[in-house]
């Protein structure tokens, strides 16, 4: 068992929640429920447990998580993690035409589904994201709800991996 896993397993409930609070957008209820599964045998078991918490959650909690995500390309206040992810995809450097296209798609999407369009922006370019937005407008509510959860899991997976890598590098230098 590595030092980081031992540290996590011996952390307080509050420390565990704080450590993993940004994995799922504005949804500390996920690490709050996952902490009860300590001790973990492997680092990846922590993420799998959080995924299971989400999967087992009632529809209202899932919808609350979906709605916690910011609209893509929109000039609004959002979490630092979301800001950095959108910047990496170039969504902070939209031309006026691209910005207007994103605004229009966001509005139509939100009117149809009553939650924001969600995609793991790290996996796509801004033009691919816009194309996906446009094509997913033809989906049913249930299809989009499931796709949103799948994309949230991908976003969380990427965030979890980055957090663990960051903590490992700190562990090495300590």
N, C-alpha and C positions, 0 to 999 in steps of 0.2 A: 504494500500500500504506500502510495507516495505522500510526501509531506503535505501537499495541498489538500488532498482528500482527508487526511487526519485532521488538519486545521478546520476544514468545513464540517466534518462530523462532530468535532468538539466545540463548534461555535454555538453561541447562544441563539435562541429563536430570533431575536431582533437582529443580530448580526447576519444570520442566514438570509433573512428577508431583505435586509439592506443590500447584501452582496448580490442577490439575484433579482432585485426589484425592477431592473430595466430590461429583462429578457422578454417579457410580454408587456406590451405598451400599457402603461398606467394601470396595471392589474396586479397589485401586490397580493391579492387574494390567492394567486396561484402558488408563489413560494410559501405563503402562510400555510397553505394546506399541505404542500410537499414536505415541509420541514418535519412533519410528524413521521415520515418514513426513515429518518436517520436511525442508525448509521447506514451509509451507502457503501456498497462493495467496490464500486468503480465510479469515476467521475461522470461517465455517461449515464449512469443510473439516476443521477440527479435530474438531468434533462428529461429522461424517459418518464420519470415520476411526474415532473411538471406537465409533460404532454398528456399523461393519463389523467391528471387533475382536470385539465381543460376538456379532454374527451368526455369525462364523467360529469362535467358541469351541466346544469340545466340550460336550456336554450336561452333564457333571459340573460344569464351570465356570459354566455358566448357572444350574444348580440351586444352586450355592454362592452366586451373586449373589442369587437369589430368596430364599434362606434368610437372607441378611444383613439383609433388611428387617424392621423391627419390626412386631409385631402392632398393628393400629389400635385406638386407644382404651384400650389396656392401660397401666397405670401401671408403666412399666419405664424403665430407663436406655436412652437412645438417642442417636444423633448429634444435634448442635445443629440441623443442617439438617432432620432428620426431626421433631424437637420443634417447630420453628417452623412447618413445613408442617402438622402435626397441629393446632397451636394456631389457625392461620388457618382451618381447617375446623371449629373449635369442638369438637374431640375432647378437649380438656382441660377442657371445661365440660359434661360429660355428667351428666344426672340419674342417680340411682341405678338407675332402671329402664333407661335407655339403656345405662349402663355394664354392667349384667347382660346385656342383649341382645347387646352387643358381645362380652362374654366368652364367652357361649354360642355365638354364631356363629363366633368365632375358634377355639374348641375343636373344634366340629364340622368346620369347614373344614380345620383343621390335621390332624385325625384322618383325614379323607378324602384330602387331597392331600399331606400330609407337608411342607408349606411354608406360610408365612403368606399370608393374603389380601393382594393388592397392588392398589392403585388410586392414581391421581394425585389425591390428596386436594384439591389446589388447584382442581380442576375441579368439585368437588361440595360439597354441604352434608352435615352429619353424617347427616341422615335419608336422603338419597340414597345415601350410602355404605352405610348399614345395609341399605337395600333391595337394593343391588347385591350385597352379601355374601350375602343370603338367596337371591336369584335365581341367583347363580353356583354355588351348592351343587349344582345339578342338572347341571352340566357334567361332562364326562369329564376325566380327568387330563390328557390331551393338550391339550384345549381350554383348560383352566385354565393349563397350562404356557405356552402361546402367548399367552394374554391377559396373564399375569403379565409376560412379556417385553415385550409391547406397552406395558403400563402403566409398566414400568421405563424404557423409552425415552421415554415422555412425561414422567415425573418428571425424567429426566436432561436432556431438552430444556429444561424450565422452569428447572432449576438452572443449566444452561449459559448461558441467556439472562440470568438474574439476575447471574451471575458476570461476564459480559462487560460488562453495563451498569454494574455496580459498578466494574470496572476502567476503563471509559471515563470515568466521573465522576472517578475519582482522577487519571487521565491529564490531564483538563481542568484540574484544580486544581493540578497540579504545574508 
